[in-house]
Amino acid sequence: MRVHIATDHAAYDLKEFLVGALTEAGYEVVDHGAHGRDAEDDYPDFCIPCAEAVAAEGALGVVLGGSGNGEQIAANKVPGVRAALANDVELAKLAREHNDANVISIGGRFTTNEEAWEIVQMFLITPFSEGERHIRRIQKISDYEAR
């Protein structure tokens, strides 16, 4: 499975850790940056291309930042992306099961490397429930987005 990942400087070390963990676990990782620490970089420059790739490929993605909030907002501006902020495993699971989220956003200042790895693993292995009410709700969002 291909996984897209992006961050700014605020979660650069976490991204590097997750790229290694994902690669070791057998995932094909596409790293959209940042590719170094630059306190003046801007998360939209990395998170939007990551989200665009997720939407274009029907893949899954991970965006990271200090809080994860801005990164989630940026990713959600891309049509076809449903990004969820999840700073624990249960939220990651529900994001996939109920919302068919295709991008997970994690705040590097609020999670350890190990916690983030658990969150990402849960996100990647959890399927969408295909529940009728969830399909209906997602369709309403997609319909609005298409207007």
Rosetta blueprint (number, residue, H / E / L):
1 M L
2 R E
3 V E
4 H E
5 I E
6 A E
7 T E
8 D L
9 H H
10 A H
11 A H
12 Y H
13 D H
14 L H
15 K H
16 E H
17 F H
18 L H
19 V H
20 G H
21 A H
22 L H
23 T H
24 E H
25 A L
26 G L
27 Y L
28 E E
29 V E
30 V E
31 D E
32 H L
33 G L
34 A L
35 H L
36 G L
37 R L
38 D L
39 A L
40 E L
41 D L
42 D L
43 Y L
44 P H
45 D H
46 F H
47 C H
48 I H
49 P H
50 C H
51 A H
52 E H
53 A H
54 V H
55 A H
56 A H
57 E H
58 G L
59 A L
60 L E
61 G E
62 V E
63 V E
64 L E
65 G E
66 G L
67 S L
68 G L
69 N H
70 G H
71 E H
72 Q H
73 I H
74 A H
75 A H
76 N H
77 K L
78 V L
79 P L
80 G L
81 V L
82 R L
83 A E
84 A E
85 L E
86 A L
87 N L
88 D L
89 V H
90 E H
91 L H
92 A H
93 K H
94 L H
95 A H
96 R H
97 E H
98 H H
99 N H
100 D L
101 A L
102 N L
103 V E
104 I E
105 S E
106 I E
107 G E
108 G L
109 R L
110 F L
111 T L
112 T L
113 N H
114 E H
115 E H
116 A H
117 W H
118 E H
119 I H
120 V H
121 Q H
122 M H
123 F H
124 L H
125 I H
126 T L
127 P L
128 F L
129 S L
130 E L
131 G L
132 E H
133 R H
134 H H
135 I H
136 R H
137 R H
138 I H
139 Q H
140 K H
141 I H
142 S H
143 D H
144 Y H
145 E H
146 A H
147 R L
